[in-house]
Amino acid sequence: MEQMKRQRNISTDDSDDMKRKQFHSTRQPEDSFDINLCTKSISYFEDLSNEIIYEIFEYFDFDYIYETFSNLNQRFVNLIINSNLPTKINISSMSKPTFQRYYKDIIIPYRQRIKSLRITNILAVNIISSSQDNISKLTGLETLIFTNISSSYLRNLQYLINLPKLSSLTIVYDGYTKIDQSEVYHQIFQLPVLKYFNLLLGWVSMPIVLSLPFATNKYSSIEHLVIKNDVQLDTLYVILSYVPQIRRLSISFLKKPEKKQNMTFSITLNNLTYISLKLRSFDFHDFELLAKDLFHDLQVLRLCASNEITYLDANQWQNLILSHIPNLIIFDFQYKCYAESEKDMISINKNLIKKFTSSFWIERQWFFSTQHSCGHSENDFLFFLLKPYKRATFLLDGITEEKLNFDSVHHIDMGNPYTINKFGNYFPNATKLTFEYSWPSSDYSMDINLPCIISLEQLTELVVEDSPIHFMQFVKLLSVAVNLHRLKFDYISIDEMNPRTIQEDAIFQLVSKTNVVSSLTLTYDGSLKIVELFFALCPRLQHLEVHYHFTDILRSLMGLVLSKTNNNNHHLSSLCFMNETDETEENMKMVIKNDKLLDDYIVECIDKKVYIWW
């Protein structure tokens, strides 16, 4: 279960919003004289020259440009059609008719111009890949990102070899069907100019070492490899044998082999200077062997370990670095441990952690800190490198002594919210917030306490796992976290409150008019009342996904979600259910047809989920 939970945390970025903010903050005239001229001589946006407008277009994806500017006047239509600028396509939450029009009018006619393609809609992926004018015709494509892909599509990636410029590929499969990793890697390693590869292969995968041999004469051009699955050490060695030019390697969960065996890595990876690893069931002796094989040219090591106390032996680290990692410049180390008693905690601090303050560590400016938990897990502690802190995710589960701003952090994993007021550190660039096992009681004001550590206006994603969230508490949080786009909850509680009373609340009514929530996922529990409340609270919702049992209320739920008279779901265009029975897909089609809920739509079962798109 832990493995499944961790792998569900797929990071999502908000690059489009950031680019737009960057444009407004960085585009400055060369001198003050120019800006005065501009303000005096140009009154309207359309008065700008074509060159400046094209420069502005570079900050946006093409779908945004098309939707925003194509209806202004014929000049902008001509600018869009006749432009030779590389085109960036981001197909995310489009409705089915909008996608079909966009596909016909933009993607196919201008496919030679497409430089970057990002698709999050699994049904759109299937439409494009099955068409005669499929992705293999996008001969100018350099970057391809699939953030939601079907298992059947993963078995047929061979056509990507026809993309002569494809240098960056991201594949996210978030399903339950068994995937043959060997087949996927075999196809990817044949791509001629691929430099960056980022992969997540769901929660169940077949062992790779059974069918993918060590490379002998054919190699990949990949230089930056990111694997977000569990990877055993022998599997990693097989993969690395295919990428001799690799420079950067990131593994989310590295495990020791199930069977102990003598392993050696004969290939020298002279370009490998950056490694990021999160270790699972991996003792320090095995790590030493790995370092001797791979780390001789390493300059940056980012490492997360837990529970194996030998990782807190400063002398072992010093000997390992001096002997086998002599070029190491950045050592970003995190270690999480649970001490069984306060006595053990004191012993760990006195006998182990303090040894990381010798001249060896000071000369390299590697200074460490600890974060001590409190409450139910008061003997937990996190030992981590303090400066320079460059990780994108920070586990906040206790109190640290230092008072700093962690500028690199974009995701805060909140282990214990009750320590916020005591924490003192600040995360100015955090955009994602996760609560695991830790959502506070209903009388705890998150909208008041969270600003102590983050800028709520910058939050775009909120995830609450294995913990109940109180509905009105979330409404208050949403009143200040005004840019939240994506929500994911396990359980929502309204206590004994009447849903009508909740909707009549002044804060609820204000939030319903201003929030921009577009995606909602309810993973374990819910009801018709909860879904109806969310529709009333988030009328700009575009995608809804529910995982809880709904068979007994299928008709009522479908009627609520797809009702043409419901003023709160006009923007909704996609729906996803867990496929509970073999008849779920047909039952949905029957309900839609008999109740005349939709006119133009697709219903399809893919990897144990049923998708509806209209």
PEGI-V585618 format. One record per residue. N is the residue number from 1. RES is the residue in one letter. PHI is phi in whole degrees, -180 to 180 (none if undefined). D_LAST is the distance of its C-alpha to the last C-alpha in Angstrom with 1 decimal. Layout:
# PEGI-V585618
n & res & phi & d_last
N & RES & PHI & D_LAST
N & RES & PHI & D_LAST
This chain:
# PEGI-V585618
n & res & phi & d_last
1 & M & none & 33.9
2 & E & -59 & 35.1
3 & Q & -61 & 34.0
4 & M & -64 & 30.4
5 & K & -62 & 30.4
6 & R & -66 & 31.7
7 & Q & -76 & 29.3
8 & R & -77 & 26.3
9 & N & -80 & 27.5
10 & I & -92 & 25.9
11 & S & -65 & 26.6
12 & T & -125 & 24.1
13 & D & -112 & 25.4
14 & D & -120 & 24.9
15 & S & -64 & 26.5
16 & D & -63 & 24.7
17 & D & -63 & 25.9
18 & M & -64 & 29.3
19 & K & -63 & 29.6
20 & R & -67 & 29.1
21 & K & -63 & 31.6
22 & Q & -62 & 33.9
23 & F & -60 & 33.8
24 & H & -68 & 34.9
25 & S & -91 & 37.6
26 & T & -106 & 39.0
27 & R & -79 & 39.0
28 & Q & -123 & 42.4
29 & P & -62 & 44.8
30 & E & -68 & 47.8
31 & D & -153 & 50.2
32 & S & -67 & 50.5
33 & F & -63 & 51.9
34 & D & -64 & 48.7
35 & I & -68 & 46.6
36 & N & -67 & 48.9
37 & L & -62 & 48.7
38 & C & -61 & 44.9
39 & T & -68 & 44.7
40 & K & -85 & 47.3
41 & S & -98 & 46.1
42 & I & -118 & 42.3
43 & S & -103 & 40.7
44 & Y & -130 & 37.1
45 & F & -59 & 34.7
46 & E & -69 & 34.5
47 & D & -80 & 38.3
48 & L & -67 & 38.0
49 & S & -71 & 39.0
50 & N & -59 & 36.6
51 & E & -62 & 38.0
52 & I & -70 & 37.2
53 & I & -64 & 33.7
54 & Y & -63 & 33.1
55 & E & -65 & 34.6
56 & I & -65 & 32.2
57 & F & -58 & 29.2
58 & E & -64 & 30.4
59 & Y & -87 & 29.5
60 & F & -130 & 25.7
61 & D & -72 & 22.9
62 & F & -67 & 22.1
63 & D & -63 & 18.5
64 & Y & -67 & 20.2
65 & I & -60 & 22.9
66 & Y & -62 & 20.7
67 & E & -69 & 18.6
68 & T & -83 & 21.9
69 & F & -108 & 24.5
70 & S & -68 & 23.2
71 & N & -99 & 23.2
72 & L & -73 & 26.7
73 & N & -166 & 28.9
74 & Q & -66 & 29.9
75 & R & -61 & 31.9
76 & F & -70 & 29.0
77 & V & -60 & 27.0
78 & N & -65 & 30.1
79 & L & -61 & 30.5
80 & I & -71 & 27.1
81 & I & -71 & 27.5
82 & N & -90 & 31.1
83 & S & -67 & 31.2
84 & N & -103 & 32.6
85 & L & -67 & 31.6
86 & P & -59 & 29.8
87 & T & -105 & 26.1
88 & K & -110 & 24.2
89 & I & -107 & 20.5
90 & N & -129 & 18.4
91 & I & -99 & 14.8
92 & S & -120 & 13.7
93 & S & -108 & 11.1
94 & M & -67 & 9.4
95 & S & -72 & 5.9
96 & K & -62 & 4.9
97 & P & -62 & 7.2
98 & T & -64 & 9.6
99 & F & -63 & 10.0
100 & Q & -61 & 10.8
101 & R & -67 & 13.1
102 & Y & -66 & 14.6
103 & Y & -64 & 15.2
104 & K & -74 & 16.8
105 & D & -89 & 18.8
106 & I & -120 & 19.8
107 & I & -64 & 19.6
108 & I & -69 & 21.2
109 & P & -64 & 23.7
110 & Y & -115 & 24.9
111 & R & -64 & 24.6
112 & Q & -70 & 28.4
113 & R & -90 & 28.2
114 & I & -72 & 25.7
115 & K & -100 & 27.8
116 & S & -136 & 25.3
117 & L & -134 & 21.9
118 & R & -124 & 20.0
119 & I & -129 & 16.7
120 & T & -109 & 15.4
121 & N & -86 & 12.0
122 & I & -65 & 13.3
123 & L & -73 & 10.7
124 & A & -67 & 11.5
125 & V & -58 & 15.1
126 & N & -65 & 15.0
127 & I & -65 & 13.8
128 & I & -67 & 16.5
129 & S & -72 & 19.1
130 & S & -91 & 18.9
131 & S & -77 & 19.1
132 & Q & -64 & 22.5
133 & D & -96 & 22.1
134 & N & -83 & 21.5
135 & I & -61 & 22.7
136 & S & -64 & 26.3
137 & K & -85 & 26.5
138 & L & -85 & 26.2
139 & T & -70 & 30.0
140 & G & -96 & 30.3
141 & L & -68 & 28.1
142 & E & -111 & 30.1
143 & T & -126 & 27.7
144 & L & -130 & 24.8
145 & I & -128 & 22.9
146 & F & -111 & 20.6
147 & T & -97 & 20.0
148 & N & -158 & 17.8
149 & I & -136 & 18.7
150 & S & -88 & 19.1
151 & S & -65 & 22.6
152 & S & -65 & 22.5
153 & Y & -69 & 21.8
154 & L & -64 & 24.8
155 & R & -80 & 27.0
156 & N & -134 & 26.5
157 & L & -97 & 27.2
158 & Q & -61 & 30.1
159 & Y & -65 & 28.5
160 & L & -63 & 28.7
161 & I & -66 & 32.4
162 & N & -83 & 31.7
163 & L & -98 & 30.8
164 & P & -71 & 34.3
165 & K & -113 & 33.7
166 & L & -67 & 31.4
167 & S & -115 & 33.3
168 & S & -137 & 30.8
169 & L & -137 & 28.3
170 & T & -124 & 26.4
171 & I & -129 & 24.7
172 & V & -121 & 23.4
173 & Y & -112 & 22.7
174 & D & -112 & 22.2
175 & G & -117 & 22.3
176 & Y & -109 & 24.9
177 & T & -71 & 25.6
178 & K & -64 & 29.0
179 & I & -116 & 29.1
180 & D & -82 & 32.1
181 & Q & -60 & 33.0
182 & S & -58 & 35.7
183 & E & -64 & 33.3
184 & V & -65 & 31.1
185 & Y & -63 & 34.2
186 & H & -59 & 35.9
187 & Q & -70 & 33.1
188 & I & -67 & 32.9
189 & F & -68 & 36.7
190 & Q & -90 & 36.7
191 & L & -68 & 34.8
192 & P & -71 & 37.6
193 & V & -126 & 37.2
194 & L & -66 & 35.1
195 & K & -112 & 36.6
196 & Y & -124 & 34.1
197 & F & -138 & 32.2
198 & N & -123 & 30.3
199 & L & -136 & 29.2
200 & L & -132 & 27.8
201 & L & -114 & 27.6
202 & G & 64 & 26.3
203 & W & -107 & 28.7
204 & V & -133 & 30.3
205 & S & -135 & 32.0
206 & M & -82 & 34.8
207 & P & -57 & 38.1
208 & I & -81 & 38.3
209 & V & -71 & 42.1
210 & L & -73 & 42.2
211 & S & -132 & 40.9
212 & L & -112 & 41.0
213 & P & -78 & 44.6
214 & F & -63 & 46.3
215 & A & -68 & 45.9
216 & T & -123 & 49.1
217 & N & -141 & 48.6
218 & K & -122 & 45.0
219 & Y & -131 & 43.5
220 & S & -96 & 40.4
221 & S & -90 & 40.4
222 & I & -61 & 38.5
223 & E & -115 & 40.2
224 & H & -132 & 37.8
225 & L & -122 & 36.3
226 & V & -124 & 34.2
227 & I & -121 & 33.6
228 & K & -103 & 31.8
229 & N & -97 & 32.7
230 & D & -64 & 35.9
231 & V & -131 & 38.4
232 & Q & -83 & 41.8
233 & L & -60 & 44.7
234 & D & -65 & 45.5
235 & T & -64 & 41.9
236 & L & -60 & 42.1
237 & Y & -63 & 45.3
238 & V & -63 & 43.7
239 & I & -62 & 40.8
240 & L & -67 & 43.2
241 & S & -66 & 45.4
242 & Y & -93 & 42.7
243 & V & -127 & 42.5
244 & P & -67 & 46.1
245 & Q & -95 & 45.0
246 & I & -62 & 43.0
247 & R & -113 & 43.7
248 & R & -129 & 41.3
249 & L & -134 & 40.2
250 & S & -130 & 38.0
251 & I & -124 & 37.6
252 & S & -70 & 35.9
253 & F & -144 & 37.9
254 & L & -98 & 41.0
255 & K & -121 & 42.8
256 & K & -74 & 46.1
257 & P & -63 & 46.2
258 & E & -65 & 46.4
259 & K & -112 & 49.7
260 & K & -65 & 52.4
261 & Q & -156 & 53.5
262 & N & -78 & 55.3
263 & M & -120 & 52.8
264 & T & -131 & 53.8
265 & F & -116 & 51.8
266 & S & -84 & 53.8
267 & I & -84 & 51.7
268 & T & -94 & 52.5
269 & L & -99 & 49.5
270 & N & -69 & 51.4
271 & N & -95 & 48.4
272 & L & -76 & 46.9
273 & T & -117 & 47.6
274 & Y & -135 & 44.6
275 & I & -138 & 43.6
276 & S & -125 & 41.4
277 & L & -135 & 41.5
278 & K & -117 & 40.7
279 & L & -92 & 43.1
280 & R & -135 & 42.7
281 & S & 53 & 45.7
282 & F & -134 & 47.6
283 & D & -79 & 51.2
284 & F & -67 & 53.1
285 & H & -62 & 55.2
286 & D & -64 & 52.1
287 & F & -66 & 50.9
288 & E & -60 & 54.3
289 & L & -64 & 54.1
290 & L & -62 & 50.7
291 & A & -63 & 52.2
292 & K & -65 & 55.1
293 & D & -79 & 52.9
294 & L & -120 & 50.3
295 & F & -98 & 51.4
296 & H & -66 & 54.4
297 & D & -109 & 52.9
298 & L & -70 & 50.5
299 & Q & -114 & 50.4
300 & V & -130 & 47.5
301 & L & -128 & 46.9
302 & R & -113 & 44.3
303 & L & -139 & 44.7
304 & C & -119 & 43.5
305 & A & -138 & 45.6
306 & S & -155 & 46.3
307 & N & 70 & 49.0
308 & E & -78 & 51.2
309 & I & -63 & 54.1
310 & T & -63 & 55.6
311 & Y & -70 & 53.1
312 & L & -100 & 55.1
313 & D & -91 & 58.3
314 & A & -63 & 59.0
315 & N & -67 & 61.8
316 & Q & -61 & 59.7
317 & W & -63 & 57.1
318 & Q & -61 & 59.9
319 & N & -65 & 61.5
320 & L & -65 & 58.2
321 & I & -66 & 57.3
322 & L & -65 & 60.7
323 & S & -87 & 61.1
324 & H & -128 & 57.6
325 & I & -131 & 55.4
326 & P & -69 & 58.0
327 & N & -97 & 55.7
328 & L & -66 & 53.4
329 & I & -109 & 52.7
330 & I & -112 & 49.8
331 & F & -120 & 49.9
332 & D & -106 & 46.9
333 & F & -117 & 47.6
334 & Q & -126 & 46.0
335 & Y & -139 & 47.4
336 & K & -111 & 46.4
337 & C & -141 & 48.9
338 & Y & -118 & 49.7
339 & A & -95 & 53.4
340 & E & -71 & 54.6
341 & S & -152 & 57.0
342 & E & -63 & 58.1
343 & K & -63 & 61.1
344 & D & -65 & 58.9
345 & M & -62 & 57.0
346 & I & -63 & 60.3
347 & S & -64 & 61.5
348 & I & -62 & 58.4
349 & N & -64 & 58.8
350 & K & -75 & 62.5
351 & N & -94 & 62.8
352 & L & -117 & 59.7
353 & I & -63 & 57.7
354 & K & -65 & 60.7
355 & K & -73 & 61.7
356 & F & -84 & 58.8
357 & T & -115 & 60.9
358 & S & -75 & 63.6
359 & S & -61 & 64.5
360 & F & -56 & 62.3
361 & W & -80 & 59.1
362 & I & -67 & 60.5
363 & E & -60 & 61.6
364 & R & -91 & 58.0
365 & Q & 59 & 56.7
366 & W & -101 & 54.6
367 & F & -107 & 54.7
368 & F & -112 & 53.0
369 & S & -140 & 52.0
370 & T & -125 & 51.1
371 & Q & -123 & 48.6
372 & H & -99 & 49.8
373 & S & -78 & 47.6
374 & C & -142 & 48.6
375 & G & 83 & 47.7
376 & H & -69 & 46.8
377 & S & -120 & 46.9
378 & E & -66 & 49.9
379 & N & -96 & 51.4
380 & D & -75 & 48.4
381 & F & -149 & 48.9
382 & L & -116 & 47.3
383 & F & -107 & 49.7
384 & F & -150 & 48.2
385 & L & -70 & 49.3
386 & L & -88 & 49.4
387 & K & -133 & 50.0
388 & P & -82 & 48.3
389 & Y & -89 & 45.1
390 & K & -124 & 42.3
391 & R & -77 & 39.7
392 & A & -85 & 36.1
393 & T & -119 & 35.9
394 & F & -127 & 38.6
395 & L & -88 & 39.3
396 & L & -104 & 40.7
397 & D & -135 & 42.5
398 & G & -174 & 45.9
399 & I & -125 & 48.4
400 & T & -113 & 49.8
401 & E & -79 & 53.0
402 & E & -78 & 51.9
403 & K & -116 & 50.2
404 & L & -137 & 48.0
405 & N & -98 & 44.8
406 & F & -100 & 42.5
407 & D & -67 & 40.8
408 & S & -78 & 39.2
409 & V & -77 & 37.2
410 & H & -113 & 33.4
411 & H & -135 & 32.7
412 & I & -107 & 34.8
413 & D & -98 & 34.9
414 & M & -88 & 36.5
415 & G & -88 & 38.9
416 & N & -150 & 40.9
417 & P & -67 & 39.8
418 & Y & -72 & 43.2
419 & T & -93 & 44.9
420 & I & -57 & 43.0
421 & N & -66 & 45.8
422 & K & -96 & 48.4
423 & F & -73 & 46.5
424 & G & 87 & 47.4
425 & N & -87 & 45.4
426 & Y & -133 & 42.6
427 & F & -123 & 39.4
428 & P & -68 & 38.6
429 & N & -113 & 35.6
430 & A & -68 & 33.8
431 & T & -120 & 30.0
432 & K & -129 & 29.1
433 & L & -131 & 30.7
434 & T & -120 & 30.8
435 & F & -111 & 32.7
436 & E & -118 & 33.8
437 & Y & 57 & 35.8
438 & S & -146 & 36.9
439 & W & -65 & 34.9
440 & P & -73 & 37.9
441 & S & -65 & 38.9
442 & S & -65 & 37.5
443 & D & -89 & 40.6
444 & Y & -95 & 40.1
445 & S & -88 & 38.8
446 & M & -67 & 36.5
447 & D & -67 & 35.8
448 & I & -96 & 39.6
449 & N & -82 & 40.5
450 & L & -60 & 37.9
451 & P & -60 & 39.0
452 & C & -67 & 42.2
453 & I & -124 & 40.6
454 & I & -141 & 37.4
455 & S & -91 & 36.0
456 & L & -63 & 33.2
457 & E & -66 & 31.8
458 & Q & -91 & 31.0
459 & L & -65 & 29.0
460 & T & -119 & 25.4
461 & E & -143 & 24.8
462 & L & -131 & 26.3
463 & V & -127 & 26.6
464 & V & -125 & 28.6
465 & E & -121 & 29.5
466 & D & 55 & 31.9
467 & S & -159 & 32.8
468 & P & -76 & 31.9
469 & I & -114 & 30.7
470 & H & -87 & 31.7
471 & F & -59 & 29.0
472 & M & -68 & 31.3
473 & Q & -64 & 32.8
474 & F & -68 & 29.4
475 & V & -59 & 28.8
476 & K & -65 & 32.2
477 & L & -64 & 31.4
478 & L & -67 & 28.1
479 & S & -68 & 30.3
480 & V & -111 & 32.1
481 & A & -89 & 29.6
482 & V & -79 & 27.7
483 & N & -111 & 25.8
484 & L & -66 & 24.2
485 & H & -109 & 20.7
486 & R & -122 & 20.2
487 & L & -127 & 21.5
488 & K & -143 & 22.4
489 & F & -130 & 24.5
490 & D & -87 & 26.3
491 & Y & -141 & 27.5
492 & I & -115 & 27.4
493 & S & -115 & 30.3
494 & I & -112 & 30.9
495 & D & 53 & 34.4
496 & E & -104 & 35.6
497 & M & -73 & 34.0
498 & N & -78 & 32.3
499 & P & -55 & 28.6
500 & R & -67 & 29.6
501 & T & -64 & 32.5
502 & I & -62 & 30.4
503 & Q & -68 & 28.0
504 & E & -84 & 31.2
505 & D & -63 & 32.6
506 & A & -63 & 33.3
507 & I & -66 & 32.0
508 & F & -58 & 28.7
509 & Q & -65 & 28.2
510 & L & -67 & 29.2
511 & V & -63 & 27.0
512 & S & -63 & 23.9
513 & K & -88 & 24.6
514 & T & -118 & 25.2
515 & N & -72 & 23.4
516 & V & -121 & 20.7
517 & V & -62 & 19.2
518 & S & -119 & 15.7
519 & S & -138 & 15.6
520 & L & -134 & 17.2
521 & T & -125 & 18.4
522 & L & -112 & 20.6
523 & T & -94 & 22.5
524 & Y & -125 & 25.1
525 & D & -144 & 25.4
526 & G & 175 & 23.7
527 & S & -158 & 23.3
528 & L & -61 & 21.4
529 & K & -63 & 23.8
530 & I & -66 & 23.0
531 & V & -61 & 19.2
532 & E & -64 & 19.9
533 & L & -64 & 22.4
534 & F & -65 & 20.1
535 & F & -62 & 17.6
536 & A & -70 & 20.6
537 & L & -78 & 22.1
538 & C & -123 & 19.1
539 & P & -72 & 17.1
540 & R & -100 & 15.7
541 & L & -63 & 14.0
542 & Q & -111 & 10.9
543 & H & -137 & 11.0
544 & L & -128 & 12.7
545 & E & -131 & 14.7
546 & V & -127 & 17.3
547 & H & -110 & 20.1
548 & Y & -77 & 22.4
549 & H & -68 & 23.2
550 & F & -135 & 20.9
551 & T & -55 & 21.7
552 & D & -73 & 23.8
553 & I & -119 & 21.4
554 & L & -55 & 18.2
555 & R & -65 & 17.8
556 & S & -67 & 18.8
557 & L & -65 & 16.6
558 & M & -63 & 13.4
559 & G & -63 & 14.7
560 & L & -67 & 15.4
561 & V & -70 & 12.2
562 & L & -103 & 9.9
563 & S & -59 & 12.7
564 & K & -77 & 12.4
565 & T & -96 & 15.9
566 & N & -81 & 15.8
567 & N & -74 & 16.7
568 & N & -95 & 16.3
569 & N & -128 & 12.5
570 & H & -65 & 11.5
571 & H & -92 & 10.7
572 & L & -67 & 8.7
573 & S & -138 & 5.4
574 & S & -148 & 6.5
575 & L & -143 & 9.0
576 & C & -137 & 12.0
577 & F & -121 & 15.0
578 & M & -69 & 18.3
579 & N & -83 & 18.9
580 & E & -77 & 21.9
581 & T & -137 & 22.8
582 & D & -66 & 22.3
583 & E & -94 & 20.7
584 & T & -58 & 18.0
585 & E & -60 & 15.2
586 & E & -67 & 16.6
587 & N & -63 & 17.1
588 & M & -64 & 13.5
589 & K & -59 & 12.6
590 & M & -66 & 15.6
591 & V & -62 & 14.8
592 & I & -63 & 11.4
593 & K & -70 & 13.4
594 & N & -67 & 16.6
595 & D & -93 & 15.5
596 & K & 52 & 13.1
597 & L & -81 & 10.5
598 & L & -137 & 7.4
599 & D & -106 & 8.0
600 & D & -115 & 5.9
601 & Y & -156 & 4.2
602 & I & -127 & 6.5
603 & V & -123 & 9.0
604 & E & -149 & 11.9
605 & C & -95 & 15.0
606 & I & -134 & 16.5
607 & D & 51 & 19.9
608 & K & 69 & 19.9
609 & K & -129 & 16.5
610 & V & -105 & 13.5
611 & Y & -111 & 10.1
612 & I & -123 & 6.8
613 & W & -136 & 3.8
614 & W & -142 & 0.0
